[in-house]
């Protein structure tokens, strides 16, 4: 057999410069600072690069020289498709992306369901952490990177910026509305209570073990808004309509005396609406429902819901991250919520 040919040497910026008899800086400017060259000279440089097979500066080497990658990591402890399956999450993420894009930054989604390797190894300039469990290994890994970091709907940590919602007020208003209508047996479909924990019923005594700030604060608001009412709690494993339907079916079958459901997201409320239909329950005549998020689709469903400024939340997160990258310390932000009353809640039926 003939000997194998050695691999072709990679064409470099210096090769292009030698072909044209110009300096390497001139070739570099053709790619990175085109305003420094005349259009004719830039065309000559790019033409010689094409002829030689030079594909341009190495992005990784360039980012190392500059000390920036131009990439921001968005950290989830949920499956990657969660960012697209939940309309509220998608709206938030789109707003973050739009705000960062204005500064020439891009987003990298980091799903850390199994371990923290994506956070520990990602080449990013900063991190955005959305609804991570408090005190988790993931949060410790994030803080250990010592990068510009924005925590979303989590307890503030030293050296980071924080953007939160006033979950307590919105949840309290939702429960108080049902209480004022006369509901005293109320079911609650909660968001996740802890990493890797399956959904299902739990007690108020176990509420102190909730690892997610959003879930804990909304439950606290429900309790404050409905004094004297009995709350029947069940946690969901994922924030999906399918999970909301399955858990609502279980809860309504186990507790047929319930006259209302408080759902910690509109997505879960959509599932609860399906469950009510399957059980032959009319909303609101037989069962009242209130969601959380006030998605654009909720008005069409006539669903009462707690509104949150999702797009503004994404913008505030993006602006906070940009400020941190510029060496500034932005103030922490707590955004308002409010109950939007529609036709899905009414006084309980008197038998």
C-alpha positions as CSV (number, residue, x, y, z in Angstrom):
1,X,0.0,0.0,0.0
2,X,1.2,3.5,-0.7
3,X,2.0,5.5,2.4
4,X,-0.8,7.6,3.7
5,X,-0.7,11.3,2.8
6,X,0.0,13.6,5.8
7,X,-3.0,15.7,6.7
8,X,-3.1,19.0,4.9
9,X,-1.9,21.9,6.9
10,X,-4.6,24.4,8.0
11,X,-4.4,27.6,6.1
12,X,-3.7,30.5,8.4
13,X,-4.2,34.3,8.4
14,X,-0.5,34.7,7.9
15,X,-0.7,32.7,4.6
16,X,-3.3,35.1,3.3
17,X,-1.1,38.0,4.3
18,X,1.9,36.5,2.6
19,X,0.0,35.9,-0.7
20,X,-1.0,39.6,-0.8
21,X,2.1,41.1,0.6
22,X,0.3,42.8,3.4
23,X,0.5,42.6,7.2
24,X,-1.4,40.0,9.2
25,X,-3.2,42.9,10.9
26,X,-4.6,44.0,7.6
27,X,-6.1,40.5,7.0
28,X,-7.5,40.5,10.5
29,X,-9.1,43.9,10.0
30,X,-10.9,42.6,6.9
31,X,-12.8,40.3,9.2
32,X,-13.0,42.1,12.5
33,X,-12.7,45.8,11.6
34,X,-13.7,46.3,8.0
35,X,-14.1,50.0,8.5
36,X,-10.3,50.3,8.7
37,X,-9.8,49.1,5.1
38,X,-10.9,50.5,1.8
39,X,-13.6,48.4,0.1
40,X,-11.2,47.4,-2.7
41,X,-8.5,46.2,-0.3
42,X,-11.0,44.2,1.8
43,X,-12.3,42.5,-1.4
44,X,-8.8,41.6,-2.4
45,X,-8.2,40.1,1.1
46,X,-11.4,38.1,1.1
47,X,-10.8,36.9,-2.5
48,X,-7.3,35.6,-1.6
49,X,-8.8,33.9,1.5
50,X,-11.3,32.1,-0.6
51,X,-8.7,31.0,-3.1
52,X,-6.4,29.6,-0.4
53,X,-9.3,28.0,1.5
54,X,-9.0,30.2,4.6
55,X,-12.3,30.2,6.5
56,X,-11.7,33.1,8.8
57,X,-10.4,33.7,12.3
58,X,-11.0,30.8,14.8
59,X,-14.0,31.9,17.0
60,X,-12.7,30.1,20.1
61,X,-9.2,31.7,19.8
62,X,-10.8,35.1,19.2
63,X,-13.0,34.8,22.3
64,X,-10.1,33.7,24.4
65,X,-8.1,36.7,23.3
66,X,-11.0,39.0,24.1
67,X,-11.8,37.3,27.4
68,X,-15.5,37.0,26.3
69,X,-17.5,34.3,24.6
70,X,-20.6,36.5,23.9
71,X,-22.7,33.6,25.3
72,X,-25.0,33.6,28.4
73,X,-26.1,30.3,29.9
74,X,-29.7,29.9,31.0
75,X,-29.8,27.2,33.7
76,X,-32.7,24.8,34.3
77,X,-33.1,21.8,36.6
78,X,-35.8,20.6,34.3
79,X,-35.8,18.9,30.9
80,X,-34.6,21.1,28.1
81,X,-38.0,20.9,26.3
82,X,-39.6,22.6,29.4
83,X,-38.3,25.9,28.1
84,X,-40.5,25.5,25.0
85,X,-43.4,23.5,26.3
86,X,-44.5,26.0,28.9
87,X,-45.9,29.2,27.2
88,X,-44.9,31.4,30.2
89,X,-41.3,30.0,30.1
90,X,-41.1,30.5,26.3
91,X,-42.4,34.1,26.6
92,X,-39.9,34.9,29.4
93,X,-37.0,33.3,27.5
94,X,-37.9,35.2,24.3
95,X,-37.9,38.5,26.2
96,X,-34.5,37.7,27.8
97,X,-33.1,36.8,24.3
98,X,-34.4,40.1,22.8
99,X,-32.8,42.2,25.6
100,X,-29.4,40.4,25.4
101,X,-29.4,40.4,21.6
102,X,-29.2,44.2,21.7
103,X,-25.8,43.9,23.3
104,X,-24.5,41.3,20.9
105,X,-25.1,38.4,23.3
106,X,-26.5,34.9,22.6
107,X,-28.2,32.4,24.8
108,X,-27.2,28.8,25.6
109,X,-29.8,26.6,27.4
110,X,-28.3,24.4,30.1
111,X,-30.5,21.5,31.3
112,X,-29.1,20.1,34.5
113,X,-31.6,17.3,35.4
114,X,-29.0,14.6,36.0
115,X,-25.9,16.5,37.2
116,X,-24.2,19.9,37.2
117,X,-21.7,19.2,34.4
118,X,-23.3,21.6,31.9
119,X,-22.9,24.5,34.4
120,X,-19.4,23.5,35.4
121,X,-18.1,23.1,31.8
122,X,-20.0,25.7,29.8
123,X,-17.9,28.4,28.1
124,X,-20.1,31.4,29.0
125,X,-19.8,35.0,30.2
126,X,-22.6,34.8,32.6
127,X,-25.5,32.7,34.0
128,X,-29.2,33.1,34.4
129,X,-30.7,30.6,36.8
130,X,-34.5,30.2,36.7
131,X,-36.3,28.6,39.6
132,X,-33.6,26.3,40.9
133,X,-34.1,24.5,44.2
134,X,-32.8,26.5,47.2
135,X,-29.6,25.0,48.7
136,X,-29.2,22.6,45.8
137,X,-26.0,21.2,44.4
138,X,-26.9,23.0,41.1
139,X,-27.1,26.4,42.8
140,X,-23.8,25.7,44.6
141,X,-22.2,24.9,41.2
142,X,-23.5,28.1,39.7
143,X,-22.2,30.2,42.5
144,X,-18.8,28.4,42.4
145,X,-18.3,29.7,38.8
146,X,-18.2,33.3,40.2
147,X,-19.6,34.6,36.9
148,X,-22.0,37.5,36.5
149,X,-25.2,35.8,37.6
150,X,-28.9,36.7,37.8
151,X,-31.2,34.5,39.9
152,X,-34.8,34.4,38.8
153,X,-37.6,33.8,41.3
154,X,-35.1,32.6,43.9
155,X,-33.7,33.9,47.2
156,X,-30.9,36.4,46.8
157,X,-27.3,35.3,47.1
158,X,-24.2,37.4,47.7
159,X,-22.6,38.6,44.5
160,X,-25.6,38.0,42.3
161,X,-28.5,40.0,41.0
162,X,-32.1,38.9,41.7
163,X,-35.4,39.3,39.8
164,X,-38.5,38.0,41.7
165,X,-42.3,38.1,41.6
166,X,-44.6,39.2,44.4
167,X,-46.1,35.7,44.4
168,X,-47.4,36.1,47.9
169,X,-49.8,39.0,47.0
170,X,-51.1,37.4,43.9
171,X,-51.8,34.0,45.5
172,X,-53.4,35.7,48.5
173,X,-55.8,37.6,46.2
174,X,-56.7,34.4,44.4
175,X,-57.5,32.5,47.6
176,X,-59.3,35.5,49.1
177,X,-61.5,35.7,46.1
178,X,-62.6,32.1,46.5
179,X,-63.0,32.5,50.2
180,X,-65.2,35.6,49.7
181,X,-67.4,33.6,47.3
182,X,-67.9,31.0,50.2
183,X,-65.5,28.2,49.3
184,X,-64.2,26.3,52.3
185,X,-63.0,23.0,50.8
186,X,-60.3,24.0,48.3
187,X,-57.9,21.9,46.3
188,X,-54.4,23.1,45.4
189,X,-52.4,21.9,42.4
190,X,-48.8,23.0,43.3
191,X,-45.8,23.3,41.1
192,X,-42.8,21.0,41.9
193,X,-41.9,20.8,45.6
194,X,-38.4,19.4,45.3
195,X,-35.9,18.1,42.7
196,X,-36.7,14.6,41.5
197,X,-39.7,14.3,43.8
198,X,-42.7,12.7,42.2
199,X,-46.1,14.4,42.3
200,X,-48.9,13.5,44.6
201,X,-50.7,14.5,47.8
202,X,-48.8,16.1,50.7
203,X,-49.8,17.8,53.9
204,X,-49.4,21.4,55.2
205,X,-47.0,20.0,57.8
206,X,-44.7,19.0,54.9
207,X,-44.9,22.4,53.3
208,X,-41.8,23.5,55.2
209,X,-39.8,21.1,53.2
210,X,-40.6,22.7,49.8
211,X,-37.3,23.5,48.0
212,X,-38.6,25.9,45.4
213,X,-39.3,29.5,46.4
214,X,-42.1,30.0,43.9
215,X,-44.1,27.0,45.2
216,X,-43.5,27.9,48.8
217,X,-44.5,31.6,48.4
218,X,-47.6,30.8,46.4
219,X,-48.7,28.3,49.0
220,X,-48.1,30.8,51.7
221,X,-50.3,33.3,49.9
222,X,-53.1,30.7,49.5
223,X,-53.1,30.0,53.2
224,X,-53.1,33.6,54.1
225,X,-56.0,34.4,51.7
226,X,-58.4,31.7,52.9
227,X,-58.3,31.6,56.7
228,X,-60.5,28.8,58.1
229,X,-60.7,27.0,54.7
230,X,-59.4,23.4,54.4
231,X,-56.7,23.2,51.7
232,X,-56.1,19.8,50.1
233,X,-52.6,19.8,48.5
234,X,-51.2,17.8,45.7
235,X,-47.9,18.4,44.0
236,X,-47.2,18.0,40.3
237,X,-44.0,16.4,38.9
238,X,-44.0,18.6,35.7
239,X,-45.7,21.8,34.8
240,X,-47.8,20.4,31.9
241,X,-51.5,20.2,31.0
242,X,-51.2,16.4,31.1
243,X,-49.9,16.5,34.7
244,X,-52.5,19.0,35.7
245,X,-55.2,16.8,34.4
246,X,-53.9,13.6,36.0
247,X,-53.4,15.2,39.4
248,X,-56.7,17.1,39.3
249,X,-58.5,13.8,38.6
250,X,-56.8,12.1,41.5
251,X,-57.6,14.9,43.9
252,X,-61.2,15.4,42.8
253,X,-61.9,11.7,43.0
254,X,-60.3,11.4,46.5
255,X,-61.9,14.6,47.8
256,X,-65.4,14.8,46.1
257,X,-66.4,17.6,48.6
258,X,-64.0,20.1,46.9
259,X,-65.8,23.1,45.4
260,X,-62.7,24.9,44.0
261,X,-59.2,24.4,42.7
262,X,-56.3,26.8,43.0
263,X,-53.6,26.0,40.3
264,X,-50.1,27.4,40.5
265,X,-50.0,27.9,36.8
266,X,-52.4,28.4,33.9
267,X,-50.9,25.3,32.3
268,X,-52.0,23.2,35.3
269,X,-55.4,24.9,35.2
270,X,-55.9,23.9,31.6
271,X,-55.3,20.3,32.7
272,X,-57.8,20.8,35.6
273,X,-60.4,22.0,33.1
274,X,-60.0,18.8,31.2
275,X,-60.3,16.8,34.4
276,X,-63.5,18.6,35.4
277,X,-65.0,17.9,32.0
278,X,-64.1,14.2,32.2
279,X,-65.8,14.0,35.6
280,X,-68.9,15.8,34.4
281,X,-68.3,18.8,36.5
282,X,-69.3,22.2,35.2
283,X,-67.0,25.2,35.7
284,X,-67.9,27.3,37.6
285,X,-71.3,25.9,38.6
286,X,-69.8,22.7,40.2
287,X,-66.2,23.6,40.4
288,X,-64.4,27.0,40.5
289,X,-60.9,27.3,39.1
290,X,-58.2,30.0,39.3
291,X,-54.8,29.8,37.6
292,X,-51.5,31.7,37.8
293,X,-49.5,33.5,35.0
294,X,-52.5,34.9,33.0
295,X,-51.3,33.4,29.7
296,X,-52.6,35.0,26.5
297,X,-54.8,31.9,26.0
298,X,-56.5,32.3,29.5
299,X,-58.8,35.0,28.4
300,X,-60.2,32.8,25.6
301,X,-60.8,30.1,28.3
302,X,-62.5,32.6,30.5
303,X,-60.1,31.5,33.2
304,X,-59.5,33.7,36.3
305,X,-55.8,33.9,36.9
306,X,-53.1,35.8,38.7
307,X,-51.3,38.0,36.2
308,X,-47.5,38.4,36.2
309,X,-45.5,40.7,33.9
310,X,-43.7,37.8,32.2
311,X,-42.2,39.8,29.3
312,X,-41.0,42.6,31.7
313,X,-39.5,39.9,33.9
314,X,-37.4,38.7,31.0
315,X,-36.3,42.2,30.1
316,X,-35.3,43.0,33.7
317,X,-33.2,39.8,33.8
318,X,-31.5,40.7,30.6
319,X,-30.8,44.2,31.7
320,X,-29.4,43.0,35.0
321,X,-27.1,40.6,33.3
322,X,-25.8,43.3,31.0
323,X,-25.2,45.6,33.9
324,X,-23.2,42.9,35.7
325,X,-21.1,42.4,32.6
326,X,-20.3,46.1,32.5
327,X,-19.1,45.9,36.1
328,X,-22.2,47.5,37.7
329,X,-24.3,46.2,40.5
330,X,-28.0,46.4,39.5
331,X,-30.7,46.7,42.3
332,X,-32.7,43.6,43.0
333,X,-36.2,43.7,41.4
334,X,-39.5,42.4,42.8
335,X,-42.3,42.6,40.2
336,X,-46.0,43.0,41.0
337,X,-48.8,40.5,40.5
338,X,-52.6,40.9,40.5
339,X,-55.7,38.8,40.2
340,X,-57.6,39.0,37.0
341,X,-61.2,37.9,37.6
342,X,-63.1,36.1,34.8
343,X,-65.8,33.6,34.6
344,X,-64.2,30.4,36.0
345,X,-65.1,31.1,39.7
346,X,-68.5,31.5,41.3
347,X,-70.1,30.8,44.6
348,X,-70.3,27.1,45.6
349,X,-73.5,25.3,44.7
350,X,-75.9,24.8,47.6
351,X,-77.3,21.2,47.6
